Amino acid sequence: MPFCDWFCASSCKFVIQSVVLYVFLGFFSWCGTAGVFPTAKTFHKQ
């Protein structure tokens, strides 16, 4: 079924993009808590 193939392909893309975005944001938030990047948390400390 072409529709099933398209649906599976778009779903896989969406899941992969979500995972990559989640890992990316998690990495930056971890760096923010580690003090590598200035984030809202460091601004609150002042």
C-alpha positions in Angstrom: 0.0 0.0 0.0 1.6 3.3 -1.1 -0.4 5.2 1.6 1.0 2.9 4.4 4.5 3.4 3.0 4.1 7.1 3.0 2.5 7.1 6.5 5.3 5.0 7.9 8.0 7.1 6.3 6.5 10.4 7.6 5.9 8.8 11.0 9.5 7.6 11.2 10.7 11.1 10.2 8.6 12.7 12.8 9.8 10.3 15.5 13.5 10.7 14.6 13.1 14.5 14.5 11.4 14.5 17.9 14.2 12.3 19.4 16.9 14.4 17.9 15.3 17.6 19.1 14.8 16.1 22.6 18.4 15.0 22.8 19.5 18.4 21.5 17.5 20.4 24.1 18.5 18.0 26.8 22.1 18.5 26.0 21.8 22.3 26.0 19.9 22.3 29.2 22.5 20.0 30.8 25.3 22.4 29.6 23.2 25.3 31.0 23.1 23.6 34.4 26.8 22.8 34.2 27.4 26.5 33.6 28.7 26.1 30.0 26.1 28.3 28.4 24.3 31.2 30.1 20.7 30.1 30.5 17.7 31.4 32.5 18.9 29.5 35.5 22.2 31.4 35.7 20.4 34.7 35.3 18.1 33.8 38.3 21.2 33.3 40.5 22.3 36.9 40.1 
